[in-house]
Amino acid sequence: FLDTSTLLCIGNENTLLDCFHSTVGYYQCGSHYADIGIACQDDTTFSPQCENGAIHLVGGSSAYEGRVEYCIGGTWTSICAYPWSWNTSNSLVVCNELGFNTSRATSYFNEYFGYGTAPSLQVLASCTGNETSLFRCRNSDANYDFLSFQTCYDHSYDLGVQCKVLCQEGDVRLFNGTTPAEGRAQFCYNGHWISIYGHPNSRWG
């Protein structure tokens, strides 16, 4: 874990590494009873602005997973998919489009992350995994040259994606919360996510 007993932040730093701290490293504490949890409170929404063609993930326990939604006509619309029509490469492109540094992705079907409220669309895509956007993928239907959509009957097959994000030194994440804005605080050190330890008498607050 990262010991916060010598961590001192003003509040305007960009990362924890910018705060005053002693040497960062692994320490054995025997348990996780003092792991720090954080809930971010703000008046702004954590959903990106809905601009036609944009995608985002909702309903997951972190920003890296959730139900895939696509913006069309100013409305976030869930994407439905069947296991036989959607492959892992397609999910990898979703992660790429969201800007995540990942080499693996997992697809979830049957409204695993809940179902959307707007009409659900099936994206006819056949990706290699290297594309930066779903719109750069080939159509899975040989009768079409470009990506196309079909309306789904209901939300039973709403698609979910989990991006296996590579840990980069100094990154911080909130893990296992009920929303992306809360959870156990973890810090990336030497390629591993480590818990942030906060004793009640430490400067953490």
DOGU-685010 format. One record per residue (C-alpha): x negated, y negated, z. Coordinates in steps of 0.05 Angstrom, whole numbers, padded with zeros to 5 digits, always signed. Layout:
REM DOGU-685010
XYZ;...
REM end
This chain:
REM DOGU-685010
+00000+00000+00000;-00019-00073-00005;-00029-00102+00065;+00003-00171+00071;-00025-00187+00139;-00078-00231+00106;-00035-00253+00047;-00018-00327+00047;+00024-00357-00009;+00049-00428-00018;+00106-00408-00065;+00083-00438-00131;+00033-00383-00149;+00045-00343-00213;+00024-00276-00183;+00007-00247-00114;-00066-00245-00135;-00065-00321-00139;-00048-00324-00064;-00102-00324-00011;-00114-00251+00007;-00167-00203+00032;-00190-00145-00010;-00133-00108-00043;-00136-00032-00037;-00104+00032-00015;-00091+00043+00059;-00060+00103+00093;-00004+00082+00140;+00029+00149+00149;+00098+00127+00127;+00136+00074+00088;+00175+00046+00147;+00147-00024+00136;+00153-00026+00060;+00178-00095+00039;+00245-00103+00002;+00265-00166-00034;+00331-00194-00059;+00323-00253-00107;+00378-00305-00101;+00388-00355-00155;+00446-00391-00190;+00423-00367-00258;+00444-00301-00289;+00394-00246-00302;+00427-00229-00368;+00392-00262-00427;+00431-00311-00470;+00474-00274-00520;+00445-00292-00588;+00467-00251-00648;+00420-00192-00657;+00392-00193-00586;+00393-00132-00541;+00387-00121-00466;+00393-00067-00413;+00446-00071-00358;+00469-00027-00301;+00401+00003-00283;+00361-00002-00218;+00306-00041-00253;+00297-00086-00314;+00266-00026-00350;+00329+00017-00354;+00403+00012-00365;+00460+00012-00414;+00439-00014-00482;+00480-00074-00504;+00476-00112-00570;+00498-00184-00581;+00546-00193-00639;+00592-00252-00649;+00569-00282-00582;+00591-00220-00542;+00549-00166-00510;+00573-00100-00540;+00551-00032-00515;+00519+00017-00563;+00547+00087-00566;+00506+00146-00590;+00511+00221-00594;+00452+00266-00575;+00448+00292-00646;+00448+00222-00678;+00400+00184-00632;+00327+00204-00621;+00273+00184-00572;+00238+00142-00626;+00300+00098-00629;+00297+00087-00554;+00224+00071-00559;+00241+00016-00609;+00292-00012-00560;+00236-00017-00509;+00190-00049-00560;+00243-00100-00578;+00250-00119-00505;+00175-00132-00501;+00158-00075-00454;+00089-00045-00457;+00109+00028-00460;+00090+00092-00495;+00149+00135-00472;+00224+00125-00468;+00282+00168-00445;+00352+00167-00475;+00415+00176-00433;+00483+00191-00460;+00555+00197-00435;+00558+00129-00400;+00501+00148-00352;+00492+00075-00333;+00566+00060-00334;+00610+00038-00391;+00616-00030-00424;+00679-00071-00431;+00673-00099-00501;+00683-00054-00562;+00628-00002-00569;+00587+00004-00634;+00548+00062-00662;+00481+00041-00692;+00462+00083-00751;+00386+00081-00743;+00328+00128-00756;+00265+00098-00727;+00193+00122-00725;+00180+00089-00658;+00131+00037-00684;+00182-00015-00706;+00190-00079-00666;+00265-00082-00676;+00323-00035-00691;+00335-00076-00753;+00268-00053-00781;+00289+00020-00777;+00317+00060-00835;+00391+00077-00836;+00405+00148-00813;+00457+00153-00867;+00424+00163-00935;+00481+00127-00968;+00459+00060-00939;+00394+00023-00949;+00398-00020-00887;+00419-00012-00814;+00494-00009-00805;+00545-00002-00750;+00608+00039-00738;+00661+00027-00685;+00666+00080-00631;+00733+00103-00606;+00717+00091-00532;+00659+00084-00484;+00649+00158-00469;+00583+00158-00506;+00554+00092-00485;+00478+00096-00492;+00427+00085-00438;+00352+00078-00444;+00295+00081-00393;+00229+00051-00414;+00168+00083-00382;+00130+00018-00371;+00054+00021-00366;+00028-00010-00303;-00018-00069-00314;-00064-00098-00260;-00029-00151-00218;+00041-00135-00241;+00096-00137-00188;+00163-00101-00193;+00226-00090-00152;+00242-00016-00150;+00304+00025-00131;+00350-00034-00117;+00423-00038-00138;+00406-00093-00188;+00342-00116-00223;+00341-00175-00174;+00328-00133-00112;+00291-00072-00088;+00227-00047-00056;+00168-00091-00075;+00112-00056-00110;+00045-00080-00136;+00003-00053-00193;-00068-00034-00172;-00116+00009-00213;-00060+00033-00257;-00015+00055-00200;+00047+00025-00168;+00034+00016-00094;+00083-00007-00041;+00074-00075-00008;+00069-00069+00068;+00098-00123+00111;+00095-00121+00186;+00145-00166+00222;+00086-00204+00252;+00052-00214+00184;+00056-00279+00144;+00105-00248+00095;+00170-00286+00093;
REM end
